[in-house]
């Protein structure tokens, strides 16, 4: 929907396989892609009020930040 996809370079495929992560098999479509971590808070009118997007595949938004924003919205 938001096209937040990281195309894993072919040269990194061995690294992922070495850790037991067969991305192509897991995706079920034979592609080397991973999603970027993202969080969206969307209001009842469908407008994005707050967003978090990271280019670091292991970084996520702090859950407390999400809660704080939702409390502020209400």
N, CA, C and O atoms as a Maestro MAE file, in Angstrom:
{
 s_m_m2io_version
 :::
 2.0.0
}

f_m_ct {
 s_m_title
 :::
 protein
 m_atom[296] {
  # First column is atom index #
  i_m_mmod_type
  r_m_x_coord
  r_m_y_coord
  r_m_z_coord
  i_m_residue_number
  s_m_chain_name
  s_m_pdb_residue_name
  s_m_pdb_atom_name
  i_m_atomic_number
  :::
  1 25 0.820 -1.198 0.000 1 A "UNK " " N  " 7
  2 3 0.000 0.000 0.000 1 A "UNK " " CA " 6
  3 2 0.862 1.260 0.000 1 A "UNK " " C  " 6
  4 15 0.618 2.180 -0.780 1 A "UNK " " O  " 8
  5 25 1.868 1.303 0.871 2 A "UNK " " N  " 7
  6 3 2.729 2.472 0.951 2 A "UNK " " CA " 6
  7 2 4.081 2.237 0.280 2 A "UNK " " C  " 6
  8 15 4.932 3.127 0.274 2 A "UNK " " O  " 8
  9 25 4.282 1.054 -0.282 3 A "UNK " " N  " 7
  10 3 5.512 0.697 -1.001 3 A "UNK " " CA " 6
  11 2 6.774 0.916 -0.178 3 A "UNK " " C  " 6
  12 15 7.754 1.482 -0.663 3 A "UNK " " O  " 8
  13 25 6.743 0.472 1.048 4 A "UNK " " N  " 7
  14 3 7.904 0.586 1.925 4 A "UNK " " CA " 6
  15 2 8.669 -0.732 1.906 4 A "UNK " " C  " 6
  16 15 8.652 -1.495 2.872 4 A "UNK " " O  " 8
  17 25 9.336 -0.980 0.794 5 A "UNK " " N  " 7
  18 3 10.001 -2.255 0.573 5 A "UNK " " CA " 6
  19 2 11.495 -2.035 0.365 5 A "UNK " " C  " 6
  20 15 11.914 -1.147 -0.378 5 A "UNK " " O  " 8
  21 25 12.277 -2.856 1.030 6 A "UNK " " N  " 7
  22 3 13.730 -2.866 0.845 6 A "UNK " " CA " 6
  23 2 14.072 -4.050 -0.041 6 A "UNK " " C  " 6
  24 15 13.835 -5.200 0.330 6 A "UNK " " O  " 8
  25 25 14.621 -3.774 -1.196 7 A "UNK " " N  " 7
  26 3 15.074 -4.835 -2.088 7 A "UNK " " CA " 6
  27 2 16.458 -5.271 -1.622 7 A "UNK " " C  " 6
  28 15 17.432 -4.537 -1.786 7 A "UNK " " O  " 8
  29 25 16.541 -6.447 -1.048 8 A "UNK " " N  " 7
  30 3 17.802 -6.963 -0.522 8 A "UNK " " CA " 6
  31 2 18.741 -7.259 -1.694 8 A "UNK " " C  " 6
  32 15 18.375 -8.005 -2.602 8 A "UNK " " O  " 8
  33 25 19.941 -6.684 -1.684 9 A "UNK " " N  " 7
  34 3 20.878 -6.961 -2.771 9 A "UNK " " CA " 6
  35 2 21.262 -8.449 -2.797 9 A "UNK " " C  " 6
  36 15 21.353 -9.103 -1.758 9 A "UNK " " O  " 8
  37 25 21.477 -8.944 -3.971 10 A "UNK " " N  " 7
  38 3 21.812 -10.363 -4.154 10 A "UNK " " CA " 6
  39 2 23.035 -10.771 -3.324 10 A "UNK " " C  " 6
  40 15 23.097 -11.891 -2.816 10 A "UNK " " O  " 8
  41 25 24.007 -9.861 -3.188 11 A "UNK " " N  " 7
  42 3 25.228 -10.208 -2.453 11 A "UNK " " CA " 6
  43 2 24.980 -10.421 -0.955 11 A "UNK " " C  " 6
  44 15 25.819 -11.012 -0.274 11 A "UNK " " O  " 8
  45 25 23.848 -9.954 -0.436 12 A "UNK " " N  " 7
  46 3 23.523 -10.178 0.979 12 A "UNK " " CA " 6
  47 2 22.726 -11.455 1.218 12 A "UNK " " C  " 6
  48 15 22.514 -11.856 2.362 12 A "UNK " " O  " 8
  49 25 22.293 -12.083 0.149 13 A "UNK " " N  " 7
  50 3 21.478 -13.291 0.269 13 A "UNK " " CA " 6
  51 2 22.174 -14.354 1.120 13 A "UNK " " C  " 6
  52 15 21.533 -14.984 1.961 13 A "UNK " " O  " 8
  53 25 23.487 -14.562 0.911 14 A "UNK " " N  " 7
  54 3 24.244 -15.558 1.678 14 A "UNK " " CA " 6
  55 2 24.222 -15.235 3.170 14 A "UNK " " C  " 6
  56 15 24.119 -16.136 4.002 14 A "UNK " " O  " 8
  57 25 24.317 -13.963 3.502 15 A "UNK " " N  " 7
  58 3 24.299 -13.569 4.916 15 A "UNK " " CA " 6
  59 2 22.988 -13.981 5.576 15 A "UNK " " C  " 6
  60 15 22.989 -14.562 6.661 15 A "UNK " " O  " 8
  61 25 21.874 -13.682 4.920 16 A "UNK " " N  " 7
  62 3 20.570 -14.036 5.484 16 A "UNK " " CA " 6
  63 2 20.412 -15.558 5.582 16 A "UNK " " C  " 6
  64 15 19.919 -16.076 6.584 16 A "UNK " " O  " 8
  65 25 20.835 -16.264 4.531 17 A "UNK " " N  " 7
  66 3 20.748 -17.723 4.556 17 A "UNK " " CA " 6
  67 2 21.620 -18.298 5.664 17 A "UNK " " C  " 6
  68 15 21.245 -19.287 6.295 17 A "UNK " " O  " 8
  69 25 22.780 -17.690 5.908 18 A "UNK " " N  " 7
  70 3 23.678 -18.147 6.963 18 A "UNK " " CA " 6
  71 2 23.061 -18.070 8.343 18 A "UNK " " C  " 6
  72 15 23.431 -18.830 9.237 18 A "UNK " " O  " 8
  73 25 22.119 -17.154 8.522 19 A "UNK " " N  " 7
  74 3 21.395 -17.030 9.796 19 A "UNK " " CA " 6
  75 2 20.084 -17.817 9.780 19 A "UNK " " C  " 6
  76 15 19.279 -17.721 10.706 19 A "UNK " " O  " 8
  77 25 19.881 -18.599 8.711 20 A "UNK " " N  " 7
  78 3 18.673 -19.421 8.622 20 A "UNK " " CA " 6
  79 2 17.456 -18.667 8.118 20 A "UNK " " C  " 6
  80 15 16.325 -19.107 8.324 20 A "UNK " " O  " 8
  81 25 17.676 -17.540 7.460 21 A "UNK " " N  " 7
  82 3 16.570 -16.719 6.944 21 A "UNK " " CA " 6
  83 2 16.520 -16.796 5.425 21 A "UNK " " C  " 6
  84 15 17.255 -16.092 4.732 21 A "UNK " " O  " 8
  85 25 15.654 -17.649 4.922 22 A "UNK " " N  " 7
  86 3 15.473 -17.754 3.478 22 A "UNK " " CA " 6
  87 2 14.333 -16.821 3.090 22 A "UNK " " C  " 6
  88 15 13.167 -17.217 3.079 22 A "UNK " " O  " 8
  89 25 14.682 -15.592 2.777 23 A "UNK " " N  " 7
  90 3 13.685 -14.554 2.493 23 A "UNK " " CA " 6
  91 2 12.814 -14.936 1.302 23 A "UNK " " C  " 6
  92 15 11.597 -14.758 1.327 23 A "UNK " " O  " 8
  93 25 13.451 -15.464 0.261 24 A "UNK " " N  " 7
  94 3 12.685 -15.829 -0.940 24 A "UNK " " CA " 6
  95 2 11.630 -16.886 -0.631 24 A "UNK " " C  " 6
  96 15 10.496 -16.792 -1.102 24 A "UNK " " O  " 8
  97 25 12.000 -17.887 0.156 25 A "UNK " " N  " 7
  98 3 11.038 -18.935 0.520 25 A "UNK " " CA " 6
  99 2 9.954 -18.367 1.443 25 A "UNK " " C  " 6
  100 15 8.771 -18.667 1.282 25 A "UNK " " O  " 8
  101 25 10.365 -17.556 2.398 26 A "UNK " " N  " 7
  102 3 9.404 -16.979 3.343 26 A "UNK " " CA " 6
  103 2 8.384 -16.102 2.628 26 A "UNK " " C  " 6
  104 15 7.195 -16.150 2.943 26 A "UNK " " O  " 8
  105 25 8.839 -15.305 1.671 27 A "UNK " " N  " 7
  106 3 7.921 -14.436 0.926 27 A "UNK " " CA " 6
  107 2 6.984 -15.237 0.040 27 A "UNK " " C  " 6
  108 15 5.890 -14.778 -0.288 27 A "UNK " " O  " 8
  109 25 7.404 -16.429 -0.346 28 A "UNK " " N  " 7
  110 3 6.554 -17.278 -1.167 28 A "UNK " " CA " 6
  111 2 6.437 -16.829 -2.608 28 A "UNK " " C  " 6
  112 15 5.658 -17.391 -3.378 28 A "UNK " " O  " 8
  113 25 7.208 -15.820 -2.975 29 A "UNK " " N  " 7
  114 3 7.139 -15.320 -4.341 29 A "UNK " " CA " 6
  115 2 8.513 -15.284 -4.990 29 A "UNK " " C  " 6
  116 15 8.667 -14.762 -6.095 29 A "UNK " " O  " 8
  117 25 9.513 -15.837 -4.309 30 A "UNK " " N  " 7
  118 3 10.853 -15.880 -4.860 30 A "UNK " " CA " 6
  119 2 11.528 -14.528 -4.981 30 A "UNK " " C  " 6
  120 15 12.405 -14.342 -5.825 30 A "UNK " " O  " 8
  121 25 11.122 -13.570 -4.132 31 A "UNK " " N  " 7
  122 3 11.774 -12.262 -4.212 31 A "UNK " " CA " 6
  123 2 12.571 -11.975 -2.945 31 A "UNK " " C  " 6
  124 15 12.276 -12.499 -1.871 31 A "UNK " " O  " 8
  125 25 13.570 -11.146 -3.096 32 A "UNK " " N  " 7
  126 3 14.430 -10.754 -1.982 32 A "UNK " " CA " 6
  127 2 14.003 -9.370 -1.505 32 A "UNK " " C  " 6
  128 15 14.675 -8.377 -1.785 32 A "UNK " " O  " 8
  129 25 12.894 -9.307 -0.790 33 A "UNK " " N  " 7
  130 3 12.379 -8.034 -0.310 33 A "UNK " " CA " 6
  131 2 11.993 -8.141 1.158 33 A "UNK " " C  " 6
  132 15 11.497 -9.167 1.623 33 A "UNK " " O  " 8
  133 25 12.234 -7.054 1.865 34 A "UNK " " N  " 7
  134 3 11.825 -6.946 3.263 34 A "UNK " " CA " 6
  135 2 11.064 -5.635 3.452 34 A "UNK " " C  " 6
  136 15 11.370 -4.644 2.788 34 A "UNK " " O  " 8
  137 25 10.085 -5.618 4.341 35 A "UNK " " N  " 7
  138 3 9.365 -4.365 4.572 35 A "UNK " " CA " 6
  139 2 10.155 -3.442 5.494 35 A "UNK " " C  " 6
  140 15 10.809 -3.896 6.434 35 A "UNK " " O  " 8
  141 25 10.088 -2.147 5.216 36 A "UNK " " N  " 7
  142 3 10.635 -1.173 6.159 36 A "UNK " " CA " 6
  143 2 9.683 -1.083 7.343 36 A "UNK " " C  " 6
  144 15 8.468 -1.135 7.153 36 A "UNK " " O  " 8
  145 25 10.204 -0.947 8.561 37 A "UNK " " N  " 7
  146 3 9.343 -0.783 9.725 37 A "UNK " " CA " 6
  147 2 8.595 0.555 9.642 37 A "UNK " " C  " 6
  148 15 9.196 1.597 9.377 37 A "UNK " " O  " 8
  149 25 7.304 0.512 9.866 38 A "UNK " " N  " 7
  150 3 6.499 1.734 9.803 38 A "UNK " " CA " 6
  151 2 5.291 1.622 10.720 38 A "UNK " " C  " 6
  152 15 4.727 0.544 10.908 38 A "UNK " " O  " 8
  153 25 4.911 2.752 11.280 39 A "UNK " " N  " 7
  154 3 3.697 2.855 12.096 39 A "UNK " " CA " 6
  155 2 2.960 4.097 11.646 39 A "UNK " " C  " 6
  156 15 3.557 5.162 11.488 39 A "UNK " " O  " 8
  157 25 1.667 3.959 11.441 40 A "UNK " " N  " 7
  158 3 0.825 5.097 11.073 40 A "UNK " " CA " 6
  159 2 -0.315 5.221 12.070 40 A "UNK " " C  " 6
  160 15 -0.914 4.224 12.473 40 A "UNK " " O  " 8
  161 25 -0.604 6.434 12.458 41 A "UNK " " N  " 7
  162 3 -1.815 6.709 13.240 41 A "UNK " " CA " 6
  163 2 -2.726 7.496 12.308 41 A "UNK " " C  " 6
  164 15 -2.399 8.600 11.873 41 A "UNK " " O  " 8
  165 25 -3.868 6.904 12.015 42 A "UNK " " N  " 7
  166 3 -4.806 7.466 11.043 42 A "UNK " " CA " 6
  167 2 -6.097 7.824 11.764 42 A "UNK " " C  " 6
  168 15 -6.655 7.004 12.493 42 A "UNK " " O  " 8
  169 25 -6.572 9.055 11.558 43 A "UNK " " N  " 7
  170 3 -7.789 9.478 12.246 43 A "UNK " " CA " 6
  171 2 -9.023 8.901 11.564 43 A "UNK " " C  " 6
  172 15 -8.917 8.214 10.549 43 A "UNK " " O  " 8
  173 25 -10.183 9.181 12.124 44 A "UNK " " N  " 7
  174 3 -11.428 8.594 11.619 44 A "UNK " " CA " 6
  175 2 -11.809 9.123 10.239 44 A "UNK " " C  " 6
  176 15 -12.650 8.533 9.561 44 A "UNK " " O  " 8
  177 25 -11.208 10.213 9.825 45 A "UNK " " N  " 7
  178 3 -11.456 10.750 8.480 45 A "UNK " " CA " 6
  179 2 -10.487 10.166 7.452 45 A "UNK " " C  " 6
  180 15 -10.564 10.489 6.267 45 A "UNK " " O  " 8
  181 25 -9.574 9.305 7.910 46 A "UNK " " N  " 7
  182 3 -8.623 8.670 7.013 46 A "UNK " " CA " 6
  183 2 -7.360 9.478 6.779 46 A "UNK " " C  " 6
  184 15 -6.600 9.176 5.860 46 A "UNK " " O  " 8
  185 25 -7.121 10.502 7.592 47 A "UNK " " N  " 7
  186 3 -5.936 11.346 7.459 47 A "UNK " " CA " 6
  187 2 -4.834 10.826 8.381 47 A "UNK " " C  " 6
  188 15 -5.071 10.537 9.554 47 A "UNK " " O  " 8
  189 25 -3.633 10.713 7.833 48 A "UNK " " N  " 7
  190 3 -2.495 10.276 8.642 48 A "UNK " " CA " 6
  191 2 -2.126 11.406 9.590 48 A "UNK " " C  " 6
  192 15 -1.723 12.488 9.164 48 A "UNK " " O  " 8
  193 25 -2.269 11.139 10.869 49 A "UNK " " N  " 7
  194 3 -1.972 12.134 11.906 49 A "UNK " " CA " 6
  195 2 -0.507 12.081 12.341 49 A "UNK " " C  " 6
  196 15 0.094 13.107 12.660 49 A "UNK " " O  " 8
  197 25 0.049 10.891 12.350 50 A "UNK " " N  " 7
  198 3 1.422 10.706 12.812 50 A "UNK " " CA " 6
  199 2 1.978 9.492 12.101 50 A "UNK " " C  " 6
  200 15 1.258 8.530 11.830 50 A "UNK " " O  " 8
  201 25 3.282 9.545 11.795 51 A "UNK " " N  " 7
  202 3 3.894 8.388 11.158 51 A "UNK " " CA " 6
  203 2 5.326 8.210 11.645 51 A "UNK " " C  " 6
  204 15 5.995 9.149 12.077 51 A "UNK " " O  " 8
  205 25 5.755 6.970 11.555 52 A "UNK " " N  " 7
  206 3 7.129 6.591 11.869 52 A "UNK " " CA " 6
  207 2 7.579 5.630 10.785 52 A "UNK " " C  " 6
  208 15 6.937 4.606 10.551 52 A "UNK " " O  " 8
  209 25 8.683 5.957 10.123 53 A "UNK " " N  " 7
  210 3 9.248 5.081 9.105 53 A "UNK " " CA " 6
  211 2 10.754 5.037 9.338 53 A "UNK " " C  " 6
  212 15 11.391 6.070 9.545 53 A "UNK " " O  " 8
  213 25 11.305 3.851 9.302 54 A "UNK " " N  " 7
  214 3 12.741 3.705 9.518 54 A "UNK " " CA " 6
  215 2 13.371 2.956 8.354 54 A "UNK " " C  " 6
  216 15 12.778 2.030 7.800 54 A "UNK " " O  " 8
  217 25 14.563 3.364 7.997 55 A "UNK " " N  " 7
  218 3 15.309 2.613 6.979 55 A "UNK " " CA " 6
  219 2 16.156 1.523 7.609 55 A "UNK " " C  " 6
  220 15 16.804 0.744 6.910 55 A "UNK " " O  " 8
  221 25 16.149 1.471 8.944 56 A "UNK " " N  " 7
  222 3 16.847 0.404 9.664 56 A "UNK " " CA " 6
  223 2 15.847 -0.721 9.919 56 A "UNK " " C  " 6
  224 15 14.840 -0.515 10.597 56 A "UNK " " O  " 8
  225 25 16.116 -1.896 9.384 57 A "UNK " " N  " 7
  226 3 15.142 -2.979 9.402 57 A "UNK " " CA " 6
  227 2 14.809 -3.488 10.798 57 A "UNK " " C  " 6
  228 15 13.778 -4.136 10.980 57 A "UNK " " O  " 8
  229 25 15.654 -3.212 11.787 58 A "UNK " " N  " 7
  230 3 15.378 -3.705 13.140 58 A "UNK " " CA " 6
  231 2 14.913 -2.597 14.082 58 A "UNK " " C  " 6
  232 15 14.814 -2.829 15.287 58 A "UNK " " O  " 8
  233 25 14.631 -1.421 13.577 59 A "UNK " " N  " 7
  234 3 14.193 -0.305 14.417 59 A "UNK " " CA " 6
  235 2 12.663 -0.172 14.363 59 A "UNK " " C  " 6
  236 15 12.064 -0.196 13.288 59 A "UNK " " O  " 8
  237 25 12.063 -0.034 15.514 60 A "UNK " " N  " 7
  238 3 10.609 0.138 15.610 60 A "UNK " " CA " 6
  239 2 10.306 1.372 16.454 60 A "UNK " " C  " 6
  240 15 11.132 1.826 17.247 60 A "UNK " " O  " 8
  241 25 9.116 1.894 16.265 61 A "UNK " " N  " 7
  242 3 8.715 3.025 17.086 61 A "UNK " " CA " 6
  243 2 8.467 2.545 18.512 61 A "UNK " " C  " 6
  244 15 7.937 1.457 18.735 61 A "UNK " " O  " 8
  245 25 8.854 3.368 19.458 62 A "UNK " " N  " 7
  246 3 8.634 3.056 20.868 62 A "UNK " " CA " 6
  247 2 7.129 2.988 21.126 62 A "UNK " " C  " 6
  248 15 6.421 3.948 20.821 62 A "UNK " " O  " 8
  249 25 6.621 1.892 21.675 63 A "UNK " " N  " 7
  250 3 5.187 1.774 21.937 63 A "UNK " " CA " 6
  251 2 4.636 2.897 22.816 63 A "UNK " " C  " 6
  252 15 3.491 3.317 22.644 63 A "UNK " " O  " 8
  253 25 5.439 3.379 23.748 64 A "UNK " " N  " 7
  254 3 4.961 4.461 24.622 64 A "UNK " " CA " 6
  255 2 4.703 5.741 23.817 64 A "UNK " " C  " 6
  256 15 3.783 6.492 24.139 64 A "UNK " " O  " 8
  257 25 5.494 5.993 22.786 65 A "UNK " " N  " 7
  258 3 5.258 7.163 21.931 65 A "UNK " " CA " 6
  259 2 3.903 7.058 21.237 65 A "UNK " " C  " 6
  260 15 3.189 8.051 21.099 65 A "UNK " " O  " 8
  261 25 3.557 5.860 20.807 66 A "UNK " " N  " 7
  262 3 2.261 5.642 20.151 66 A "UNK " " CA " 6
  263 2 1.137 5.901 21.147 66 A "UNK " " C  " 6
  264 15 0.179 6.611 20.841 66 A "UNK " " O  " 8
  265 25 1.257 5.330 22.325 67 A "UNK " " N  " 7
  266 3 0.233 5.520 23.366 67 A "UNK " " CA " 6
  267 2 0.084 6.983 23.711 67 A "UNK " " C  " 6
  268 15 -1.034 7.491 23.800 67 A "UNK " " O  " 8
  269 25 1.208 7.673 23.909 68 A "UNK " " N  " 7
  270 3 1.169 9.094 24.252 68 A "UNK " " CA " 6
  271 2 0.455 9.908 23.179 68 A "UNK " " C  " 6
  272 15 -0.338 10.795 23.496 68 A "UNK " " O  " 8
  273 25 0.730 9.612 21.925 69 A "UNK " " N  " 7
  274 3 0.088 10.339 20.824 69 A "UNK " " CA " 6
  275 2 -1.411 10.055 20.799 69 A "UNK " " C  " 6
  276 15 -2.214 10.967 20.600 69 A "UNK " " O  " 8
  277 25 -1.790 8.798 21.000 70 A "UNK " " N  " 7
  278 3 -3.222 8.456 20.999 70 A "UNK " " CA " 6
  279 2 -3.956 9.135 22.156 70 A "UNK " " C  " 6
  280 15 -5.091 9.582 21.993 70 A "UNK " " O  " 8
  281 25 -3.326 9.213 23.298 71 A "UNK " " N  " 7
  282 3 -3.939 9.887 24.447 71 A "UNK " " CA " 6
  283 2 -4.103 11.364 24.122 71 A "UNK " " C  " 6
  284 15 -5.137 11.956 24.428 71 A "UNK " " O  " 8
  285 25 -3.089 11.963 23.503 72 A "UNK " " N  " 7
  286 3 -3.150 13.377 23.131 72 A "UNK " " CA " 6
  287 2 -4.261 13.650 22.127 72 A "UNK " " C  " 6
  288 15 -4.885 14.710 22.159 72 A "UNK " " O  " 8
  289 25 -4.510 12.683 21.224 73 A "UNK " " N  " 7
  290 3 -5.553 12.843 20.211 73 A "UNK " " CA " 6
  291 2 -6.957 12.781 20.787 73 A "UNK " " C  " 6
  292 15 -7.883 13.385 20.246 73 A "UNK " " O  " 8
  293 25 -7.116 12.049 21.884 74 A "UNK " " N  " 7
  294 3 -8.482 11.840 22.416 74 A "UNK " " CA " 6
  295 2 -8.961 12.961 23.291 74 A "UNK " " C  " 6
  296 15 -10.081 12.913 23.798 74 A "UNK " " O  " 8
  :::
 }
 m_bond[295] {
  # First column is bond index #
  i_m_from
  i_m_to
  i_m_order
  :::
  1 1 2 1
  2 2 3 1
  3 3 4 2
  4 3 5 1
  5 5 6 1
  6 6 7 1
  7 7 8 2
  8 7 9 1
  9 9 10 1
  10 10 11 1
  11 11 12 2
  12 11 13 1
  13 13 14 1
  14 14 15 1
  15 15 16 2
  16 15 17 1
  17 17 18 1
  18 18 19 1
  19 19 20 2
  20 19 21 1
  21 21 22 1
  22 22 23 1
  23 23 24 2
  24 23 25 1
  25 25 26 1
  26 26 27 1
  27 27 28 2
  28 27 29 1
  29 29 30 1
  30 30 31 1
  31 31 32 2
  32 31 33 1
  33 33 34 1
  34 34 35 1
  35 35 36 2
  36 35 37 1
  37 37 38 1
  38 38 39 1
  39 39 40 2
  40 39 41 1
  41 41 42 1
  42 42 43 1
  43 43 44 2
  44 43 45 1
  45 45 46 1
  46 46 47 1
  47 47 48 2
  48 47 49 1
  49 49 50 1
  50 50 51 1
  51 51 52 2
  52 51 53 1
  53 53 54 1
  54 54 55 1
  55 55 56 2
  56 55 57 1
  57 57 58 1
  58 58 59 1
  59 59 60 2
  60 59 61 1
  61 61 62 1
  62 62 63 1
  63 63 64 2
  64 63 65 1
  65 65 66 1
  66 66 67 1
  67 67 68 2
  68 67 69 1
  69 69 70 1
  70 70 71 1
  71 71 72 2
  72 71 73 1
  73 73 74 1
  74 74 75 1
  75 75 76 2
  76 75 77 1
  77 77 78 1
  78 78 79 1
  79 79 80 2
  80 79 81 1
  81 81 82 1
  82 82 83 1
  83 83 84 2
  84 83 85 1
  85 85 86 1
  86 86 87 1
  87 87 88 2
  88 87 89 1
  89 89 90 1
  90 90 91 1
  91 91 92 2
  92 91 93 1
  93 93 94 1
  94 94 95 1
  95 95 96 2
  96 95 97 1
  97 97 98 1
  98 98 99 1
  99 99 100 2
  100 99 101 1
  101 101 102 1
  102 102 103 1
  103 103 104 2
  104 103 105 1
  105 105 106 1
  106 106 107 1
  107 107 108 2
  108 107 109 1
  109 109 110 1
  110 110 111 1
  111 111 112 2
  112 111 113 1
  113 113 114 1
  114 114 115 1
  115 115 116 2
  116 115 117 1
  117 117 118 1
  118 118 119 1
  119 119 120 2
  120 119 121 1
  121 121 122 1
  122 122 123 1
  123 123 124 2
  124 123 125 1
  125 125 126 1
  126 126 127 1
  127 127 128 2
  128 127 129 1
  129 129 130 1
  130 130 131 1
  131 131 132 2
  132 131 133 1
  133 133 134 1
  134 134 135 1
  135 135 136 2
  136 135 137 1
  137 137 138 1
  138 138 139 1
  139 139 140 2
  140 139 141 1
  141 141 142 1
  142 142 143 1
  143 143 144 2
  144 143 145 1
  145 145 146 1
  146 146 147 1
  147 147 148 2
  148 147 149 1
  149 149 150 1
  150 150 151 1
  151 151 152 2
  152 151 153 1
  153 153 154 1
  154 154 155 1
  155 155 156 2
  156 155 157 1
  157 157 158 1
  158 158 159 1
  159 159 160 2
  160 159 161 1
  161 161 162 1
  162 162 163 1
  163 163 164 2
  164 163 165 1
  165 165 166 1
  166 166 167 1
  167 167 168 2
  168 167 169 1
  169 169 170 1
  170 170 171 1
  171 171 172 2
  172 171 173 1
  173 173 174 1
  174 174 175 1
  175 175 176 2
  176 175 177 1
  177 177 178 1
  178 178 179 1
  179 179 180 2
  180 179 181 1
  181 181 182 1
  182 182 183 1
  183 183 184 2
  184 183 185 1
  185 185 186 1
  186 186 187 1
  187 187 188 2
  188 187 189 1
  189 189 190 1
  190 190 191 1
  191 191 192 2
  192 191 193 1
  193 193 194 1
  194 194 195 1
  195 195 196 2
  196 195 197 1
  197 197 198 1
  198 198 199 1
  199 199 200 2
  200 199 201 1
  201 201 202 1
  202 202 203 1
  203 203 204 2
  204 203 205 1
  205 205 206 1
  206 206 207 1
  207 207 208 2
  208 207 209 1
  209 209 210 1
  210 210 211 1
  211 211 212 2
  212 211 213 1
  213 213 214 1
  214 214 215 1
  215 215 216 2
  216 215 217 1
  217 217 218 1
  218 218 219 1
  219 219 220 2
  220 219 221 1
  221 221 222 1
  222 222 223 1
  223 223 224 2
  224 223 225 1
  225 225 226 1
  226 226 227 1
  227 227 228 2
  228 227 229 1
  229 229 230 1
  230 230 231 1
  231 231 232 2
  232 231 233 1
  233 233 234 1
  234 234 235 1
  235 235 236 2
  236 235 237 1
  237 237 238 1
  238 238 239 1
  239 239 240 2
  240 239 241 1
  241 241 242 1
  242 242 243 1
  243 243 244 2
  244 243 245 1
  245 245 246 1
  246 246 247 1
  247 247 248 2
  248 247 249 1
  249 249 250 1
  250 250 251 1
  251 251 252 2
  252 251 253 1
  253 253 254 1
  254 254 255 1
  255 255 256 2
  256 255 257 1
  257 257 258 1
  258 258 259 1
  259 259 260 2
  260 259 261 1
  261 261 262 1
  262 262 263 1
  263 263 264 2
  264 263 265 1
  265 265 266 1
  266 266 267 1
  267 267 268 2
  268 267 269 1
  269 269 270 1
  270 270 271 1
  271 271 272 2
  272 271 273 1
  273 273 274 1
  274 274 275 1
  275 275 276 2
  276 275 277 1
  277 277 278 1
  278 278 279 1
  279 279 280 2
  280 279 281 1
  281 281 282 1
  282 282 283 1
  283 283 284 2
  284 283 285 1
  285 285 286 1
  286 286 287 1
  287 287 288 2
  288 287 289 1
  289 289 290 1
  290 290 291 1
  291 291 292 2
  292 291 293 1
  293 293 294 1
  294 294 295 1
  295 295 296 2
  :::
 }
}
